[in-house]
């Protein structure tokens, strides 16, 4: 009987298994996490509250403009009207700028919440934290929309409990 070097056989088997594992990982079908962002935003309480508040602030600006126009029209001279126009224009520009900054800040906070929840769920479901818009992926996807909604609701409850 031939003298078998078991050490070489074991090393050969290990190399074969490692190569098989590498090939499997390289060629296995990748699952992509997809998210219906419109559905998430339309059901996220914080996003709805921000949208409502921005709408109310925009309406306040419209009311301010109407009042300003009325006040300007009450001016007795062209000089007085021009002074009022300059005053109200400056005030309007300040309020509009504040609204833009507020909107950016609040929308960014909502976007960050959704992104963090989506990455967390995607990592758990697919092993990757990359998430695509559902309309951008044709096949081979894992829809995480409902899971992200649940994660946001859970985070919202935890935040409310801390207050």
C-alpha positions as CSV (number, residue, x, y, z in Angstrom):
1,X,0.0,0.0,0.0
2,X,1.2,3.5,-0.9
3,X,2.3,5.8,1.8
4,X,-0.3,8.6,1.9
5,X,0.8,12.0,3.2
6,X,-2.4,13.1,5.0
7,X,-1.0,16.5,5.6
8,X,-1.0,17.2,1.8
9,X,-4.5,15.7,1.4
10,X,-5.9,17.9,4.2
11,X,-4.3,21.0,2.7
12,X,-5.6,20.1,-0.7
13,X,-9.1,19.6,0.6
14,X,-9.0,23.0,2.5
15,X,-7.8,24.8,-0.7
16,X,-10.6,23.1,-2.7
17,X,-13.2,24.2,-0.1
18,X,-11.9,27.8,0.0
19,X,-11.9,28.1,-3.7
20,X,-15.5,26.7,-3.8
21,X,-16.6,29.2,-1.2
22,X,-15.0,32.1,-3.1
23,X,-16.6,31.0,-6.3
24,X,-20.0,30.7,-4.6
25,X,-19.7,34.2,-3.1
26,X,-18.6,35.7,-6.4
27,X,-21.4,34.1,-8.5
28,X,-24.3,33.8,-6.1
29,X,-27.2,36.0,-7.1
30,X,-27.1,39.3,-5.3
31,X,-30.3,40.6,-3.6
32,X,-30.8,44.3,-3.8
33,X,-32.8,46.2,-1.2
34,X,-35.5,48.4,-2.7
35,X,-37.6,51.1,-1.1
36,X,-40.8,52.9,-2.3
37,X,-39.7,56.3,-0.9
38,X,-43.0,57.9,-1.7
39,X,-44.9,55.4,0.3
40,X,-42.5,55.8,3.2
41,X,-42.7,59.6,3.2
42,X,-46.4,59.6,2.9
43,X,-46.8,57.4,6.0
44,X,-44.0,58.9,8.2
45,X,-45.6,61.1,10.9
46,X,-42.5,63.3,11.2
47,X,-42.5,64.0,7.4
48,X,-46.2,64.7,7.5
49,X,-45.8,67.1,10.4
50,X,-42.9,68.9,8.6
51,X,-44.9,69.2,5.4
52,X,-47.9,70.6,7.4
53,X,-45.7,73.1,9.3
54,X,-44.0,74.3,6.1
55,X,-47.4,74.7,4.4
56,X,-48.6,76.8,7.4
57,X,-45.5,79.0,7.3
58,X,-46.0,79.5,3.5
59,X,-49.6,80.5,4.2
60,X,-48.4,83.0,6.8
61,X,-46.1,84.5,4.1
62,X,-49.1,84.9,1.7
63,X,-51.1,86.6,4.5
64,X,-48.1,88.9,5.2
65,X,-47.9,89.8,1.5
66,X,-51.6,90.7,1.3
67,X,-51.3,92.9,4.4
68,X,-48.2,94.5,3.0
69,X,-49.9,95.3,-0.3
70,X,-52.9,96.8,1.6
71,X,-50.5,98.9,3.7
72,X,-48.5,100.1,0.7
73,X,-51.7,101.1,-1.1
74,X,-52.8,103.1,1.9
75,X,-49.7,105.3,1.5
76,X,-50.6,108.9,0.6
77,X,-47.6,109.8,-1.5
78,X,-45.5,107.9,-3.9
79,X,-42.5,108.5,-1.6
80,X,-44.4,107.0,1.4
81,X,-45.5,104.0,-0.8
82,X,-41.9,103.4,-1.9
83,X,-40.7,103.5,1.7
84,X,-43.4,101.1,2.8
85,X,-42.6,98.9,-0.2
86,X,-38.9,98.8,0.7
87,X,-39.8,98.1,4.4
88,X,-42.1,95.2,3.6
89,X,-39.9,93.8,0.9
90,X,-37.0,93.6,3.3
91,X,-39.2,92.0,5.9
92,X,-40.7,89.5,3.4
93,X,-37.2,88.6,2.2
94,X,-36.1,87.9,5.7
95,X,-39.1,85.7,6.5
96,X,-38.8,83.9,3.2
97,X,-35.1,83.2,3.8
98,X,-35.9,81.9,7.3
99,X,-38.5,79.6,5.8
100,X,-36.1,78.2,3.3
101,X,-33.5,77.5,6.0
102,X,-36.1,75.9,8.2
103,X,-37.4,73.8,5.4
104,X,-33.9,72.6,4.4
105,X,-33.1,71.7,8.0
106,X,-36.3,69.8,8.7
107,X,-36.4,68.0,5.3
108,X,-32.7,67.0,5.8
109,X,-33.7,65.6,9.3
110,X,-36.5,63.5,7.7
111,X,-34.2,62.3,5.0
112,X,-31.6,61.3,7.5
113,X,-34.2,59.4,9.6
114,X,-35.4,57.5,6.5
115,X,-31.9,56.8,5.2
116,X,-30.8,55.4,8.6
117,X,-33.8,53.2,8.9
118,X,-33.5,52.0,5.3
119,X,-29.8,51.1,5.8
120,X,-30.5,49.3,9.0
121,X,-33.3,47.2,7.6
122,X,-31.3,46.5,4.3
123,X,-28.3,45.4,6.3
124,X,-30.5,43.0,8.2
125,X,-32.4,41.7,5.2
126,X,-29.7,41.6,2.5
127,X,-26.4,42.0,4.2
128,X,-25.8,45.3,2.4
129,X,-26.7,48.8,3.4
130,X,-27.2,49.9,-0.2
131,X,-30.8,50.7,-1.0
132,X,-32.3,51.6,-4.4
133,X,-35.6,53.3,-5.3
134,X,-38.0,50.5,-6.1
135,X,-38.7,51.9,-9.6
136,X,-35.0,51.6,-10.5
137,X,-34.7,47.8,-10.0
138,X,-36.4,45.4,-12.4
139,X,-35.7,42.0,-10.8
140,X,-33.7,40.3,-8.0
141,X,-34.8,42.7,-5.3
142,X,-36.0,42.6,-1.7
143,X,-38.7,45.2,-0.9
144,X,-38.0,46.7,2.5
145,X,-40.7,49.4,2.4
146,X,-42.9,48.0,5.1
147,X,-40.0,47.1,7.3
148,X,-38.6,50.7,7.0
149,X,-42.1,52.1,7.9
150,X,-42.1,49.9,11.0
151,X,-38.6,50.9,11.9
152,X,-39.5,54.6,11.6
153,X,-42.6,54.1,13.7
154,X,-40.5,52.2,16.4
155,X,-37.9,55.0,16.4
156,X,-40.7,57.6,16.7
157,X,-42.2,55.8,19.7
158,X,-38.8,55.6,21.4
159,X,-38.2,59.4,20.7
160,X,-41.6,60.2,22.2
161,X,-40.9,58.0,25.2
162,X,-37.7,60.0,25.9
163,X,-39.6,63.3,26.0
